[in-house]
Amino acid sequence: MTTKDLADLIFPNITKTVADYEAMYPERNLKEGAKVTRYAPSPTGFMHIGNFMSATIDYVMAKQNNGVFYLRNEDTDSAREIEGAVEYIRHVLQHYNMNPDEYEYRDTQEIKGEYGPYIQSERKEIYHAFIKHLIIEGKAYPCFLTQEEMDSIREAQTKDKRRIGIYGRYAKYRNLTPDEAAERIKNGEKYTIRLKSTGDFNRKFKFNDLANGEMEFPENDIDIPIMKSSNLLPTYHFAHLVDDHLMRTTHVVRGQEWISSIPIHYELFKTFGFKMPKYIHTPLILKKDGDKIRKISKRLDPEARMTYYEEKGYPIYSVIEAIMTIANSNYEQWREGHPDAPFTDFDFSPKKMSSSGALFDLDKLDNISKNYLSKLKATEVFNLLDTWSSEYDKDFNNLINKYKDYTISVLNIEREQKKPRKDYASLSEIKGQIWYMYDELFTDVTYNFDSKYSKEDINEVLTSYFNDYYNEEDDKDTWFNKMKELTDKLGYCSNMKEYKENPSKYKGSVADISNIIRVSITTLTQTPDLYIILKLLGKSRIKERLSKIK
């Protein structure tokens, strides 16, 4: 029996060859320098911030020069697949407007692109053809090690402080003849297919990572499994080789945890004589935790999950900007010079990534978001709030839509001016800052009057002001001048400089008068422009509120 006979025994229905697939998936017809990137998540967990950074870099690099950004579903580990994970990946990409140029969505039967299937479990025949090729070439073999034998090998290697894996004398089925292997298969013995490594661990090779520069690794000498026995699907490493080659991927963006797999991938590509994609290993995402800086944790940190940003209502722009600032050290400087340009215009450079880790700071995200939201028109903020609250706060959504024009006016307080207020970092914060503008929410309130004001003082200020001075038709200058008149009449000081010089001469200042009015209407000591708040509420609603003060 020859190696071809053995390959035919293992894969009797595989008739296409590697050459056939090379013809089916030719080099892409793209202009010189165009990049082909892929976001290739495994649906064994929900998308986190590290995944999102990789996807964002993939997207930016592809869009820089009319390349291709495609989505590949790496679902070969069916035992660990989490229900809904695939759909959520699609949702995140769509939510952040980073829709792939090529994709396949099983649940909607959507497919776009000529280099699919884009779901690994649907590519089994392709993988088998490549594995069959290796068996025919004598570069792969069926391995009959049982789980018990492998556990025993691992235990012995650990005890002797040797490298873990099947290599050298541990690869006991490496040199079976095709006849011997065939007999075991015909007898029903379970097996995996392993690469017959030609590497030498004592020999090193150089590898250029676009983010980390030139690196040196020992060659791989482990006979890694390339096909699982349980479902005949390939291992991650082998599928990575086949898919990135046939889909003509030019750049692979992935986390630093994959650096250790470079020797395996280097050997696989070398075994087939394929050109390797260029690799960019992204830095770990770090966070400040008290006085320490540590790796962000999916278990400990809610902001590690992408669901966090939607639940909080961070704008799409803000999240992407925050990610880009940690992805490239010169992004903020570029943004200052290009305030209105889309982030895809930025010339991303892997060399400007931090090799020591990327510090993701929620305070920085808040600042980015506050700046962004402050520059939007009130109608734009309303639309964002409407979309967010329809999902996360339906009662508030009903309220703002019941009073849509009024809500837009509330959101417009101190907005369209040279230095707009920067009150909100996320949409979820808005309700907590404008609730007092809605009578439906202004119930069971507690007034935060300063203890230095007696009930008589408060009553005197409110009665005098709203009976004798307040007119909702007054312009702002007239409004404030009347407040100062009342201040002087009641024994307070309308001139702040004078008051600070001689505070004992007065009952208080004009700030005290406005504070009493502000608290009586909103319960709060600090709010946006009181003049506009009073004007929007109107005299009848103000009167109703004053009646609640006891």
N, C-alpha and C positions, 0 to 999 in steps of 0.2 A: 504493500500500500504506500502511496506517495503522500506528500503533504497536501496535494490538491485533492486526493481522494478523501483525506481526513477532513478537509475544509468542506467538501461536498456533503460528507456525512453530517457535519454539524449544521450546515446551512444549505439543505437540499433545494430550497426554493429561491435562493438568491442567484439570479442570473446576470444582473447588471454588475459591471466592474467599476473600479475607481475611475478608469478612463471614461466610462459612460457618464458618470456624474460630473466629471470635469467638463465634459461637453455640454451637459445640461445646465451647468451653472458657470458660465464663462466670466472672464474678468468684466467688471462693470465699465460701462462706457461713460466715464466721468472725466472732467477736465483735469489736467495735471495738478496735483496738490490737493485735490478734493479728498476729504476724509470720510471713511465709512465707520461709524461707531455704533455700538449696540448697548442697550440697557437689557441685561439678561438676568433678571432676578429668579430666585427659586421660591415657589409659593409655600415655603415651609414656615413662613412668618410674615407679619405685616410690615409694610414699608416703614423704615426708620430714617432718621436724618442723614445717616451715612450713605444709605442707598440713594437718597435724594440728591446729595452732593455729587455722587458719581453720575447719576442720570442728567443732572444739570450740566456737568462738564461735557458729557457725551453730546448733549444737545447743542451746546455752544460751539464745540469743535466742528460738528457737522455743518452748522449753519454759517460758519465763517467763510466758507468758499463753495457753497452749493453742493455740499456732500450729502450723505445719507445717514439718517439716524433711525435705527430700527429696533423693535422690541422683540425679544426672544423669551419664551416661557420655558425655563429649565425645570421641567416637572418630572425628572426621572426618579426622584425619591418620593414615590407615591405614599409610602408608609407614614411620612412626616408631613404630608401636605395638609395645610389648614384651609378649611372651607371659607371661601370668600376672599382669600388672599389675592388671587389672580384679578378678580374684579376690582379690588381696592387699588391695586397697582395701576390699572387702567384709569380708575377714577382720579388718582393723584396726578398722573400725567395730563389728563384732560383738564383738571382743575387749574393747574399751573400753565396751561396753554403750551405744553411741550409735547404735542401729539407726534407720535412717530411717523416717519414716512412709509414704513413698512411694518406690518403687524398681522396677527391673526387672533381673533377673539372667538373662542369656542362657543361661549354661551349665546352670542348674537349671530354666529355664523359669518362674521365679517372677516375678510382677508384682503390684504393689499400688498402687492409686491410680487416679484418674479423669483425670489430666492427662498421661498418657503418649502415645506411647512415651517412655520415659526414656533411650533410647539414641539419640544423634543420627543415626547412620547409618540408623536406621529411620524418620526423620522427613523424608526427602528430599522427598516430595510436598508436605509442609507448607511447607518452605522454597521450593520451586519456585512454589507459589501466591503467596507473598509477593513473590518476585522478579518473577514474571509481572505482578503488580499494578504494580510500579515501572516496568516496561518500558511497560506500557499508559499509565501516567501521564506517560511521558517523563522519568522520574527515574532511569532506569538504561539502560545500552546495552551491546551486545556490542562487545568490544575485541579487535582482531586483532593486537595487538603480539606479535611472536615473542620468544622468550627472548633471542635475539641482540640484538634491538632494545632490549629492556629493560636488558640488560647494558650496552649502549652508552650509553643514557640515564643510567644510574647512574654510569658512569665519567665522563661529561661533567659531571654535577652535582657529583660529588666533586671533580673538577679545578677547577671554577669556584666551589667552596664554596657551592653552592646546596642547598636542602632536597631530600632524596631522595624521589622519588615521581612519580606520573603526575598532573600538574596543568598548567593553562595550556597553553602551546604543546606540552608533552610529550604531552598527551591528544589525539593526532592523529585518533582515531576517534570522538571525542565527538560530533561534529556530522554524522556520516553520516546520510543519509536512511534511512527504513525500507527503501526499495527497494535502496539500495546495500548496506546491512547484510545484507539477505535474499539478495542475489546472492552475496555472499562465503560465506554459510553454505551455500547450495545448492552452491557450488563445493567444499565440503569443507574450507574453511579453519578452523583451530582458533581458538577464542576463549574469553575469559573474560567474565563479566558484571561491569561496574563501576557503582558509584553515580555519578550525575551530580551532583557536589557543588555546592551553592549557597553554600558558605561563603566568607568573605573572611579570609585569613590576617592581614590588617592590622586586623581588627576583633576585639575580645575579648569574652568572656562570663564571667559569674561562676558558680561551681559550688560547692555546699556539700557537702563530704565530712564524714560524721558523726565521723570520727576526727581529721581534719586541719583542720576548720573551712572557712571560705570561701576558695576558691582562684580564680585567674583564668587563663584560657587563651585563646590565639588560636583562632579558629574553624578547623575543618578545611576545607581547600579541595582536598584530594587525592581524586581519583576512585578510591577504594579498590576492590579486587576484592571482590565479594560472592558469586561462584560460581566455583569452580575448573573448569578445562577438563578436568582429568584424570579425575575421577570424578563430575562434576556435583554434588558436595556443596558446601555453602556454606563460606565462610571463617569463622573463629572469631568475628569481630566480628558478622557477620550472624546466625549461629546464636544468638549471645548475645542479640541483640535479640528474635528470634522466640520463643525458648524462655522467656526471662524474662518476656516479655509474656504469652504464652499460658498459662504455668504460674502466672501471677499472683504472681511473686516480688516481695516487698516490700523485701527487704534483700539486697544483694550484698556478701559478705565476700571480699576477695581481697588479694593482696600488693601492696606499694607499687610493684612493677615494672609494674603495670597502670595507674598514674596517667596515664602518657603517652597511653593510649588513650581517655581521657575525651572529648576533642574528637570523635573518631570516633563513639563511642557516643551522645554528646549529639546529633550531627547525625542519626544513624539514627533515634533515637526521635522527634526533631523532624520528620523527613521523613514518618513515619507518623502523627504526631499522638498518639503513645502517651505515657502518663505513665511517666517513668523510675523504676526502683526507687531506693531510697536506698543509697548506696555507703559502705562502710567499708574503707578501705585499711589493712591491718595493717602494723605496723612490721617492718623487717628483724630477723631473729633473729641476735643477736651472741653471740660467746664471747670469753672472755679467753684470750689466747695469750701467755704470758709477761707482758711489760709492755705489750703492745698489746691493743686490742680490735678484732676484725675480724668480718666476716660469717661465719656458720657455713657450712661448705663440704661439699657432698655428696661431693666427691672426697677431701678431707683429713680430715674428722672423722667417725668411725664413729657418733657420737651424732646426726648429722644424719639418719640412716636410722631409720625406725621399727622395723626388724627388730632394731636394737641393744637396745632396751628389753625385748623379749621374750626375746632370747638371754641377756641378763644376769639376767632374772627380776625386773625391777622390778614391784611390784604396780600394778594398774590405777589405784588411788586415787592413788598417789604421782606417777605421770606426769601425770595430769590436774591434780592440785594444782599441780605445778611449772609447767605451762602456764598455768593460771589466774592464778598470781602475776605472770607477765610480761604477761598479757593486760590486766589491770586493776590499777592502782596501789593500789587500796584493798581488794584481795581478801584479803590476809593479815590486815588488821585485822578484816574481816568474819568470817573463819574463826575468829579468836580468840574472837569473841562467839557463834559458832555452830559449836562443835566437832563436833557430830554431824549437822549438816544436810547434805543432798545438795548438791553444787556447783550444781545447777540452780536452787536457791533463791536464789542470788546475783543481785542486780539489776545485770546487766552494763551498763556505760555506755561506748560508743565514745569519749566525750570523755576518759575516764580511761586511754586508751591512750597509750603513749609515741610521740611523733612522731620521736624521734631514734634509735630502735632498742630492741629488747627483749633484755636481757642474760640469756642462758640459762646457768645455772651448774650444772654437774653436782654440785658440792659441796652446793649447796642442795637439789637433788633427793635426794642421799644423806641429808641431814638430815631432810627430809620423810619419806623412806622408813623411816629408822631409827625415828623417832617412831611412825610408823604400825604397823610390824611389832611394836614393843615392846608395843603396847597390845592386840594380838590374843591370844586364847587359844592354847595350844600346839596344840590340835586344829585350829584355823583355820590356823596356820602350817604344820602337817603337810599339810593338804589343798592349800594353795598349793604347797608343796614337791613333793608327789606329782604334781600336774598339770604343774608345770614340768619336773621331772626325767624324767617319762615321755617327754618330747619331747627334752630336751637332755642327759640323763645317765642312760641306761637302767640301767647297772650300779648306780649309787647308788639309783635308784628301786627296783630289786629288793631292795637291802639294807634300805632303810628300811621296805619293806612286809613283809619277812621278820621284822623286829623292830618292828612298828608301835607297840605299846604302849610298848615301851622307848624308841623314837625320840621319841614324844610326851613321855615323861618327861624325856629329854635336852633337848628344846626348851623344856621348862617350867622349867629351872634359872634361878632369879632372875627369873622372868617375872611371876607374879601377886603383885606386891608394890607398895608405894607408889611406889618409884622403880625400875622394871624396867630391866634391862640393855638397851642399844641397840647390839647387836653387828652386826646385819645390815642393810645397805642394800638388798640384793637377794638373791634366792633362790640365785643362783649362788655367793654367799659362804658359805652355811651349811656346805657339805661341808668347806671349808677350815678351819672353826672347830670342828667336832665330830667330825672323822674319827677322833680318838684314842679315841673311845667305842666303836668297832667293831673287834673283833679281826681281822676280815678286812682292815682297812685299817692295822692296827697291825703292820706288817711292815717289815723292813729299816730300822728307825728309828735316828735319831741323837739321843742325849741331850744336852741343853744345860745340863749342870751347870756352875756357875761354877768357874773354874780354881782358886779359893781353897780349894775342898773337895778334900781328898785322898781316895783310894779308901777308905782306912781310915775316914775321917770318914763318908763316904756309907754304907758297909757297917754301921758302928756305929749310925747313926741308923735306917736301915731295919730292921735286925735287931731292935733294941730296941723300936722302935715297933710293928711288926707282930706281933712275938712276945709282947710283954708289955703293950702299951697299947691297941692298936686293937680295938674291938668294934663291929661294924656295927649293933648294937642300941642303941648309946648315942644319947641326944639330942644336939643340937648343943652345948649348954653343957658337958655332960659330956665330949664329944669334945675340945673345945678346952682344957678344964682338964687333961685327960690329956696333951695335947700340951705344955702349959706345964710339967707335972710332969717329962716327959721332957727338956724343954729345960734345966731347972735341974739335973737329975741328970747330964747329959752336959757340964756346964760352960758352957752357953750362958745367956743372960739372958732370962727370960720377961717382964720389965717393960721395954717399949720406951723409956720415959722415962729409966729408970735406965741402960739400955744406951747411949743417946745421950750421957749425961753422962760415962760411964766405959767406953767401948768396949774399951779395952785390958785391962780386967779379965776379959773373957770371950772364949770361942772364937767367939762370934757371938750372935745373938738368936733369938727364937722364929720370926722371919721366915725365918731360914736353915733352921731345922728344917722348916717348912712348904714352903719352896722345894725342898729335897731330896726330900721326899715327892712334891710336885707333879710335878717333872721325872721322877722314877722311874716314875710312873704314866702321864704324858701326853707326856713329852719336852719340855714347854713350861714356861716360867717364869711365864707369865700365863694364867690360865683363869678361868672362872666358879667358883662356890662349890666348894671342894675337898671339903668335907664331903659334899655331894650327889653329886659325881663318884665318890667312894669308895663311897658307899652304893649307887649304881646299878651300878657295876662288880661289886661283891661280892667276898668274900674269896678265893674260888677263882681268879677271873680276875686279881685283884691279885697273888696268889702266882705265877701263870703269868707275869705281866709282870716281876715282880722277878727271875725266873729268867733273863730275857734280858739283864739288866744285867751287863756284863763289867768 
